[in-house]
Amino acid sequence: MKIHLLPNRSRAGHVTFGGYWSRGEAPADAAFALADASGLPIDVQSAPAAYWSDGSIKWSTHTADAFRIGDEAELSVLPAGAPVPSIGRAVTVEETEDHTGYIVHNGVLSLIVPKPGGASKPAIAMNVMRGDVPAADRIYPVFDLERRDASAEGTCETRSVTHYEGVIDAVTVEQSGPVQVVFRFDGRHIPNPRIIADHTATGPDDPVDMPEPSMPFVIRLAVCAGEKDLKLTHTFAYDGKESRDFLKGMGIRVDLPLTGHAHEHHVHFQTDNGTFHEAAEMFFGNHWDQSPAVLRRQLDGDLPDAELTENLRKAEADLPIWNRYALVQDASSHFRIVKQTKPGCCELTCDRGSRAPGAMAVTGTSGGVMIGMRDFWRKYPGELEVAGLGTAAAQATAWFHAPAADAYDFRHYDTRTYTYTCYEGFDYMLSTAYGVAVTSEATIRLLDAMPKGGQVADFAAQVDRPAVAVGAPEYYHAKRAFGEWSLPTAPDDPSVKPSERWLENELAKAFDYYKAEVEHRDWYGLFDYGDVMHTYDPARHVWRYDVGGFAWQNTELIPTYWLWTYFLRTGREDVYTLAEAMTRHTSEVDIYHFGPLQGLGTRHNVRHWGCSCKEPRIAMAGHHRFLYYLSGDARVGDVMNEVLPVDLTIKRRGKGGDGASFPVDGDLMPTRSGPDWSSFVSNWLTAYERTLDPKYREWIERGVNDIAAAPFRLISGPSFMYDVKTKDLKYMGEDRGTPNQHLQLCQGGIQIWAEVADELDLPVLREMLVEEGSFYTLSAEEKLRRCGDEELAHRSFGWPSLITEILGLAAADTNDEKLGRFTWDVLFDTVLRGGDGGYNPTAYTRDGGGRTEYDIPWNSTNCTSRWALGVIDNLEYIRQWLPDEVPTDVTGGDFFH
């Protein structure tokens, strides 16, 4: 497998990436080798990530030096019995002599990871050494909770802030070298050393009488061979009461010793206008030895204490010491830098700007640390802070939520729902953030000395845009990674029809429009970045950010699949970046990781968790597995485990389908074949290929056989009675009034079932997909002639524009040219009727003047994601039936927006 680094990403540090193999190509016990473009071996650490049903490896995960990979490297499966290449500079982990922790060595640094209770103070790392020089005493999580208590009249509220400390409940060594060591820390925050009973596994059904929140966390620490970097992934989960518990501050703190005097302690912040640099005590003031030249020498690190003049030593005792500095990114387009001598005194504003890259250096005479935060301004409000800079014991903190900013408010926008006017699901309120999460990334780099030149800027760029290594689109396509999808035809191929060129251009314009809208509409913020909006409002020239079910998209109609499939076929770095951000958001903020709603996600709404419709389809593993397999992201692996028991969650709640209350008969509950059961299948397939536990395959096959035994197979229902214990589906008859036939397919059902049929060798499932695709668009009379059932024949099979993949699949497998051409009519009709020739933004100015801006008035994300996936898949299925030219008068289907 040939791999390469994506452009516009860092080419430094280590990178973890996925390898994809055909069935039988890599045995279960396979060893792997990696070589650069010259054939020289590259140290690589490998592990299986998923298996084919025959036990061979499907996906593997690898970690290697990104710089060595460069523009081309080759990953190969070693022949059985072949020697495994030795690793040069290795990283090791071993238990301490007293078994209270682990010692990590990587050739340039060492540290101790304490076990729970193995240190006097909770920490994820202690005694961090750069060679034989102390670099950090302790690294640990910090948290600030703002409590608000309203008056009896509700007219005012009191606010108080409590500082919490992190308690580590469990430490797991997930990887033990030789290229990378990874620790996982599970813990919670408590306001004092007492232990609060863990209530996060089930959570309260009625949050009114909730105990004190523990705000659980999962932190991963990675150390690679020969690197001075400690890479951190921090996941915060909310278990508070929205009306009472507000997120004030959350981050990772480093206690570090600073050698030398206060005037030798430096702080650097990278900004969008170079590097801000000062010292805790600066030799510039109203004294004849304090001159710009002296200050320049000091800031250049060229004024050692031994060379201070007598006058400077006298001045040293009478200069202010700026002990605290902070860079606060309080909006996506504004940051400020402040400094302070001591608590109780004012903060002075040092600098302002637009977007800080998110990197800070704190150093003394024997070095220090740089701390960088990924997506710093995109996931505002963030803060980089150093306290005690003028002392021998400083504290440097990476705040993923800045205490200097307003506390984050998890409450809903109202105390009722608006079901009649705003598409908000149900009359009861279920806007709860209990169980949602957010993940942030940071890197700590140990420094030998004060950084100079562009060192901080380079570090910031590496942290913000880390290396990504992938295969070529042609490789993934040939091996059908993630199912069936098309490659674009070469632009200079003279055989390409004008209609196909137009479709490819529209796909590119659709993506480019959303990429631009993220910036144009400021879709940034800690809990927002990665999501896009649902429906556009042409009257106000804004997305419907404040209208019930039409604001944040979450994963409705699978934009995740659109972006990842578009990346697979193009290999574009900007597509990967947007898809990665969407997965990081949707796998954390839009779903419930514990509590009474575990495994469910929230349908689109003004708040990500606002809608009363709690759905398995929003959280299913299919959305997340792209990033997991392509990058080896362990946190995404956690999420795919968390959503597995979602059917049990639904059963406990006595809810089904869209969240409406259904009677539950013992272990039986009404469940739609799609998108409910199809979401279960997505979870089970992922669990099966990761573990080869046969129960997951048996559950899938049991349901497939049950559907195949129904009178009209996959077209039947679409609701069945689902047995939570046995995983059986029991036919309930035909529901003429259901509006859900398109929902059975458009929420990922087509992609899930097509991949399952291939991976588990279930031809009957493929046959049923073809049957439904051939049946879907028939007239009621023809349906009745074929099935003989009045209820089924007159059921609504609406919105063919949302399910064109199954139409194309059916046309291809049955060689039905008429259906194939109809499918293209639908796809052209969807976009051509939507606007003036497709995804062409139109200019407008707001009332009262202002700058010219652009929008696509007819657009919705539902429409775009389904249309784009339809085009991508059908260029694989039915490219041969494309019209030669772009149609000028198409009448093939509906217009859904």
Secondary structure, DSSP 4 states (H G I P E B T S, - for coil): -EEEEPTTS---SEEEEEEE--TTTS-TT--EEEEETTS-EE-EEEEEEEE-TTS-EEEEEEEEEHHHHTT-EEEEEPPTTPPPPPPSS--EEEE-TTSSEEEEE-SSEEEEEEPTTSSSS--SEEEEEETTEEEEEEEEEEEEEEEEEE-TTSS-EEEEEEEEEEEEEEEEEEEE-SSEEEEEEEEEEESSSSPPP--TTT--SSGGG-------EEEEEEEETT--EEEEEEEEE--S-TTTEEEEEEEEEEEEE--S-GGG-EEEEEETTEEEEEESS---SSSTT--HHHHHHHHTT---GGG--HHHHHHHTTS----EEEEEEEETTEEEEEEESSTTSPPEEEEEES----EEEEEETTEEEEEEETTTTTT-SEEEEEE-TTSSEEEEEEEEE-TTSPPB----SSSS--HHHH----SS-----TT-EEEEEEEEEEESS---TTHHHHHHHHHHS---EEE-HHHHHHTTTTS--PPPPPTT-TTS-HHHHHHHHHHHHHHHHHHHHHHHTT--STTTTT--BSBEETTTTEE-TTSGGGSB-TTTT-HHHHHHHHHHHH--HHHHHHHHHHHHHHTTTTB-SSSTTTT-EE-SBSSTT--S-EEHHHH-GGGTHHHHHHH--HHHHHHHHHTTTHHHHHHHHTEETTTEE---BTTEEEEEIIIIIHHHHHHHHHHHHHH--HHHHHHHHHHHHHHHHSTTGGGS-SEEEEETTT--EEE----TT-S-HHHHHHTTHHHHHHHHHHHTT-HHHHHHHHHHHHHTTS-HHHHHHHH--HHHHTS----GGG-HHHHHHHHHHHT-HHHHHHHHHHHHHHHHTTTTSSS--EEE--TT----EEE-TT-BHHHHHHHHHHHHHHHHHSGGG--SS--SS--SS----
